Amino acid sequence: MSYSSRFPRPVCLLSLALSLALLSCEKEPVDRLPAATQKGKNTAGFLVDGEAWLPKPSTLNPGNNPVNGYWAQTTKGPILGLSFSDKSLDTPSGLSITLRGVLGPGTYPLNQEPHINLGEGRSAYGSYYRLEPAPAVRYYTGPTATGTVTLTRLDLVKHIASGTFEFTPLEDGGTRTVQITKGRFDVRLRE
């Protein structure tokens, strides 16, 4: 008995068409991002110039968490810090956000000069870095390269910070920018 006599021709063609359709379907970049949750799941993601970016642990130390956050009361007021990193050997990169005066949900601007060496005196800013391909490059928000973070949850009892962000940081010492869009995070804050 031949193959064509066992399966009617329309069924074979339909199966072939469905298989090709499934193979050709690729998720949109935004569909690869984690859901926007508020449960402290330690998830994050965003688009960099339209391409999905997700945190990844170190290839050499897979137990190292690539999603981190903290909230602290300092002598200069409360500060919220978030950092997300791709520590894999093929695409090392990351993003960090520092916010001042954060006491609850709301929208916070990223429009101040980044003073990354001032400890408690750090200003509100966002940064993105890429280590490969060489040379490494860092981008920062500031008065002319702005953005926002919208906190949808800040629970200091359960140690959870969740929200969204978008910004267009400027290359450190240069003129290039990157578009950080559709950012989302759901972080368990360090105690």
C-alpha positions as a LaTeX table, in Angstrom:
\begin{tabular}{lrrr}
\hline
Residue & $x$ (\AA) & $y$ (\AA) & $z$ (\AA) \\
\hline
Met1 & 0.00 & 0.00 & 0.00 \\
Ser2 & 1.44 & 3.35 & $-0.94$ \\
Tyr3 & 1.64 & 6.42 & 1.32 \\
Ser4 & $-0.92$ & 8.34 & $-0.75$ \\
Ser5 & $-3.46$ & 5.57 & $-0.48$ \\
Arg6 & $-3.17$ & 5.48 & 3.34 \\
Phe7 & $-3.67$ & 9.24 & 3.81 \\
Pro8 & $-5.99$ & 11.29 & 1.67 \\
Arg9 & $-4.17$ & 13.99 & $-0.26$ \\
Pro10 & $-6.01$ & 16.99 & 1.38 \\
Val11 & $-5.02$ & 15.80 & 4.87 \\
Cys12 & $-1.35$ & 15.56 & 3.83 \\
Leu13 & $-1.37$ & 19.05 & 2.36 \\
Leu14 & $-3.14$ & 20.49 & 5.39 \\
Ser15 & $-0.61$ & 18.85 & 7.73 \\
Leu16 & 2.26 & 20.20 & 5.67 \\
Ala17 & 0.78 & 23.72 & 5.64 \\
Leu18 & 0.24 & 23.70 & 9.42 \\
Ser19 & 3.77 & 22.45 & 10.06 \\
Leu20 & 5.28 & 25.17 & 7.88 \\
Ala21 & 3.12 & 27.84 & 9.54 \\
Leu22 & 4.21 & 26.76 & 13.02 \\
Leu23 & 7.87 & 26.69 & 12.03 \\
Ser24 & 7.71 & 30.14 & 10.45 \\
Cys25 & 5.98 & 31.76 & 13.46 \\
Glu26 & 8.40 & 33.77 & 15.53 \\
Lys27 & 7.41 & 35.68 & 18.62 \\
Glu28 & 7.46 & 39.44 & 18.48 \\
Pro29 & 10.26 & 40.85 & 20.67 \\
Val30 & 7.80 & 42.23 & 23.25 \\
Asp31 & 6.16 & 38.78 & 23.53 \\
Arg32 & 9.47 & 37.35 & 24.76 \\
Leu33 & 9.46 & 39.65 & 27.81 \\
Pro34 & 8.18 & 38.34 & 31.14 \\
Ala35 & 4.64 & 39.15 & 32.20 \\
Ala36 & 4.21 & 42.37 & 34.19 \\
Thr37 & 3.57 & 40.79 & 37.61 \\
Gln38 & 3.67 & 42.22 & 41.14 \\
Lys39 & 4.57 & 39.21 & 43.27 \\
Gly40 & 8.35 & 39.49 & 43.78 \\
Lys41 & 9.17 & 36.87 & 41.14 \\
Asn42 & 12.62 & 38.36 & 40.36 \\
Thr43 & 11.84 & 38.88 & 36.70 \\
Ala44 & 12.77 & 41.72 & 34.38 \\
Gly45 & 13.05 & 42.49 & 30.71 \\
Phe46 & 12.96 & 45.31 & 28.18 \\
Leu47 & 13.54 & 46.14 & 24.54 \\
Val48 & 16.85 & 47.65 & 23.44 \\
Asp49 & 16.35 & 49.36 & 20.09 \\
Gly50 & 13.40 & 47.01 & 19.51 \\
Glu51 & 15.21 & 43.78 & 20.46 \\
Ala52 & 14.17 & 41.78 & 23.53 \\
Trp53 & 16.66 & 41.76 & 26.42 \\
Leu54 & 16.34 & 39.31 & 29.30 \\
Pro55 & 18.60 & 38.81 & 32.32 \\
Lys56 & 20.80 & 35.71 & 32.30 \\
Pro57 & 22.97 & 34.27 & 35.06 \\
Ser58 & 26.70 & 33.91 & 34.71 \\
Thr59 & 27.79 & 31.00 & 32.54 \\
Leu60 & 30.54 & 30.32 & 35.08 \\
Asn61 & 28.36 & 30.89 & 38.18 \\
Pro62 & 24.77 & 29.96 & 37.27 \\
Gly63 & 23.56 & 30.43 & 40.87 \\
Asn64 & 24.28 & 34.18 & 40.73 \\
Asn65 & 20.95 & 36.06 & 40.50 \\
Pro66 & 20.86 & 38.45 & 37.50 \\
Val67 & 17.87 & 40.42 & 38.96 \\
Asn68 & 18.55 & 42.52 & 42.07 \\
Gly69 & 16.99 & 45.36 & 43.99 \\
Tyr70 & 17.17 & 47.19 & 47.30 \\
Trp71 & 15.41 & 49.97 & 49.16 \\
Ala72 & 17.20 & 51.83 & 51.95 \\
Gln73 & 16.53 & 54.79 & 54.19 \\
Thr74 & 19.65 & 56.96 & 54.07 \\
Thr75 & 20.64 & 60.25 & 55.68 \\
Lys76 & 19.64 & 61.93 & 52.39 \\
Gly77 & 16.27 & 60.14 & 52.14 \\
Pro78 & 15.03 & 56.82 & 50.76 \\
Ile79 & 16.72 & 55.27 & 47.76 \\
Leu80 & 15.60 & 52.44 & 45.48 \\
Gly81 & 18.18 & 50.64 & 43.39 \\
Leu82 & 17.51 & 48.05 & 40.67 \\
Ser83 & 19.96 & 46.11 & 38.53 \\
Phe84 & 19.44 & 43.54 & 35.81 \\
Ser85 & 22.33 & 41.77 & 34.09 \\
Asp86 & 23.10 & 39.35 & 31.31 \\
Lys87 & 26.24 & 37.68 & 32.62 \\
Ser88 & 26.48 & 35.09 & 29.87 \\
Leu89 & 29.75 & 34.93 & 27.98 \\
Asp90 & 28.16 & 35.71 & 24.61 \\
Thr91 & 26.21 & 38.91 & 25.42 \\
Pro92 & 27.38 & 40.54 & 28.69 \\
Ser93 & 25.26 & 43.62 & 29.31 \\
Gly94 & 23.00 & 45.14 & 31.92 \\
Leu95 & 20.81 & 47.93 & 33.16 \\
Ser96 & 20.54 & 49.75 & 36.46 \\
Ile97 & 18.14 & 52.31 & 37.88 \\
Thr98 & 18.60 & 54.52 & 40.94 \\
Leu99 & 15.67 & 56.49 & 42.35 \\
Arg100 & 15.64 & 58.97 & 45.25 \\
Gly101 & 12.74 & 59.86 & 47.50 \\
Val102 & 10.75 & 56.73 & 46.72 \\
Leu103 & 8.05 & 56.06 & 49.32 \\
Gly104 & 5.38 & 54.36 & 47.23 \\
Pro105 & 3.88 & 53.78 & 43.79 \\
Gly106 & 4.10 & 56.60 & 41.28 \\
Thr107 & 5.98 & 57.83 & 38.23 \\
Tyr108 & 9.55 & 58.98 & 38.80 \\
Pro109 & 11.68 & 60.91 & 36.28 \\
Leu110 & 15.16 & 59.83 & 35.22 \\
Asn111 & 16.54 & 63.25 & 34.30 \\
Gln112 & 19.42 & 64.04 & 36.64 \\
Glu113 & 23.16 & 63.89 & 36.06 \\
Pro114 & 24.41 & 60.46 & 37.13 \\
His115 & 26.73 & 60.80 & 40.13 \\
Ile116 & 27.60 & 57.14 & 40.44 \\
Asn117 & 30.43 & 57.61 & 42.95 \\
Leu118 & 28.49 & 59.57 & 45.56 \\
Gly119 & 27.05 & 56.63 & 47.54 \\
Glu120 & 23.99 & 57.90 & 49.42 \\
Gly121 & 24.11 & 61.15 & 47.44 \\
Arg122 & 23.44 & 59.46 & 44.10 \\
Ser123 & 20.85 & 61.12 & 41.89 \\
Ala124 & 17.93 & 59.56 & 40.01 \\
Tyr125 & 19.24 & 58.05 & 36.79 \\
Gly126 & 19.21 & 54.99 & 34.57 \\
Ser127 & 22.10 & 53.32 & 32.81 \\
Tyr128 & 22.63 & 50.61 & 30.24 \\
Tyr129 & 25.93 & 48.93 & 29.40 \\
Arg130 & 27.15 & 46.47 & 26.81 \\
Leu131 & 30.54 & 44.76 & 27.13 \\
Glu132 & 30.54 & 42.83 & 23.84 \\
Pro133 & 31.31 & 43.34 & 21.06 \\
Ala134 & 34.32 & 45.38 & 22.13 \\
Pro135 & 34.79 & 48.17 & 22.91 \\
Ala136 & 32.52 & 48.24 & 25.96 \\
Val137 & 30.04 & 51.10 & 25.98 \\
Arg138 & 27.92 & 52.70 & 28.73 \\
Tyr139 & 24.85 & 54.88 & 28.32 \\
Tyr140 & 23.32 & 57.16 & 30.99 \\
Thr141 & 20.17 & 59.21 & 31.40 \\
Gly142 & 20.50 & 62.88 & 32.31 \\
Pro143 & 18.95 & 66.29 & 31.67 \\
Thr144 & 19.05 & 65.78 & 27.87 \\
Ala145 & 18.57 & 61.98 & 27.85 \\
Thr146 & 15.50 & 61.38 & 29.96 \\
Gly147 & 13.07 & 58.66 & 30.91 \\
Thr148 & 10.66 & 57.49 & 33.57 \\
Val149 & 10.07 & 54.64 & 35.99 \\
Thr150 & 6.51 & 53.86 & 37.04 \\
Leu151 & 6.34 & 51.94 & 40.29 \\
Thr152 & 3.13 & 49.95 & 40.40 \\
Arg153 & 4.00 & 48.30 & 43.73 \\
Leu154 & 6.44 & 49.13 & 46.50 \\
Asp155 & 5.79 & 46.84 & 49.46 \\
Leu156 & 8.40 & 47.43 & 52.16 \\
Val157 & 6.91 & 44.74 & 54.43 \\
Lys158 & 7.04 & 41.96 & 51.82 \\
His159 & 10.12 & 43.52 & 50.15 \\
Ile160 & 8.66 & 43.75 & 46.63 \\
Ala161 & 9.13 & 46.42 & 43.96 \\
Ser162 & 7.33 & 46.15 & 40.62 \\
Gly163 & 6.82 & 48.47 & 37.71 \\
Thr164 & 7.70 & 49.62 & 34.22 \\
Phe165 & 10.32 & 51.91 & 32.68 \\
Glu166 & 11.40 & 53.60 & 29.46 \\
Phe167 & 14.38 & 55.83 & 28.76 \\
Thr168 & 16.78 & 56.96 & 26.07 \\
Pro169 & 20.26 & 57.06 & 27.59 \\
Leu170 & 23.20 & 58.82 & 25.96 \\
Glu171 & 26.59 & 57.19 & 25.34 \\
Asp172 & 29.11 & 58.16 & 28.01 \\
Gly173 & 31.42 & 60.67 & 26.31 \\
Gly174 & 29.68 & 60.26 & 22.95 \\
Thr175 & 26.61 & 61.16 & 20.94 \\
Arg176 & 24.90 & 57.81 & 20.34 \\
Thr177 & 21.74 & 56.79 & 22.19 \\
Val178 & 19.80 & 53.57 & 22.69 \\
Gln179 & 16.04 & 53.21 & 23.08 \\
Ile180 & 15.06 & 51.28 & 26.21 \\
Thr181 & 11.32 & 50.56 & 25.90 \\
Lys182 & 8.65 & 48.26 & 27.32 \\
Gly183 & 10.77 & 47.73 & 30.45 \\
Arg184 & 9.22 & 45.78 & 33.29 \\
Phe185 & 10.39 & 44.36 & 36.59 \\
Asp186 & 9.07 & 42.40 & 39.55 \\
Val187 & 11.85 & 42.29 & 42.12 \\
Arg188 & 12.28 & 40.81 & 45.58 \\
Leu189 & 14.21 & 43.54 & 47.42 \\
Arg190 & 17.21 & 42.64 & 49.59 \\
Glu191 & 16.50 & 43.04 & 53.26 \\
\hline
\end{tabular}
